[in-house]
Amino acid sequence: MSEDIFSDQNASTSSRAPKPTSLLVFKRFINRTAENHVDATGVFSPECYEEWLKTRQKIPKRPEESFRRALTAHVRGSDNRSPFTMEEESALLDILRNTNAFAS
């Protein structure tokens, strides 16, 4: 009987889908136009930030800073993070260099 309880626990925990990674969240907010131009402005939207925050196991003490660091680490490909494609990286860097992208 205890085996049934144990297998039920495994079934309920294994049926949970893993949360998407930061990179997947960021990529959801990158769009391509009909001319195949990459538009990365959505990555800097409140919607992207909120979706990214929902994927965290524990809310960071400084969530805005953590979001910025996660994004820039993926742009750089540092800490063994998967980088963006060259086109995505270029679009993100244009925004990061030309504006205060993280301003409220």
N, C-alpha and C positions, 0 to 999 in steps of 0.2 A: 504494500500500500504506500509506503514512503517513496518507492520508486516512481509511482504515478504522480505524486506531488512534485517530486524533483523534475520529472520530465515536463510537467505543466509549467513550472517556473522557467525552464529552458525555452519552451515554446514561446512564452510571452516576451522574454527578453530578446530572443533571436528574431522575432517578427518586427522589431523596431528597425526602421530604416536608418542608416547612418546619416548624420547631418552633413550637408555639403561643406566642402572646404572653402576657405577664403577665396581662393582663386576661382572656383566655380561661381561663387556669388558675384565676384567682380565681373566675370565674363558674361553673366546674364544681363548685365547693364551696359555692355558694349554692343553697339549695333552697326550694321553695314548698310549703306545706301544701295540703291539700284546700280550705281556706278562703282560699287565695291569700295567706297570711301568708308573708313572706320570712324565712327562717332563714339568717343569715350566719355562724353559729358555725363552720361547717366551714372557713371561710377562715383561721381561727386555729389549725387543726389541724396536727399534725406531717406528716400526709399531704399537705396542700396545700403546705406549705413544701418538702417533699421533691420534689414534682412540679414546683414552680416552679424549684427549684434545677437540676433536670435540663434545663430549657429554656435555661439560660444557656450561651452559647458558651464562656465561660471562668468558672470559679468565682470569685466576687468575693472580695476579701481579707477583707471583713467581711460574710459572707452574710446573717446575721440582720438587720443594719442595712440592707443592700440590699433585702431582702424588705420590711421595714417601710417604707422610703422608696418602693418601687415601689407598695405598696398605698396609702399615704397620698397619693401623687401622683395615682393614679387616682381616689381619693375626691374630691380637690380639683379634678381635671381640669387640673392644672398641667403645664407643659412640653409642651403640645399633646397630652397623653394623652387617650384616650377615657375619658369618665367612666362611672360606673355609672348605672343608671336611678335615678330619684328614690327608689323603694321600696328598692332595694338599698343605696343610699347611706345612707338613713335607718337601715336595719337595722345596717349597719356602724358608723355613728356612735354608735348606742345602745351597742354593745359597746365601742367605743373610749373613750367618755366614762365608762362605768360601771365598768369593770374595768381591771386592768392586762393588757390583751389579749396583750401580747407577753412576759409573764413566762414563765420556763421552767417 
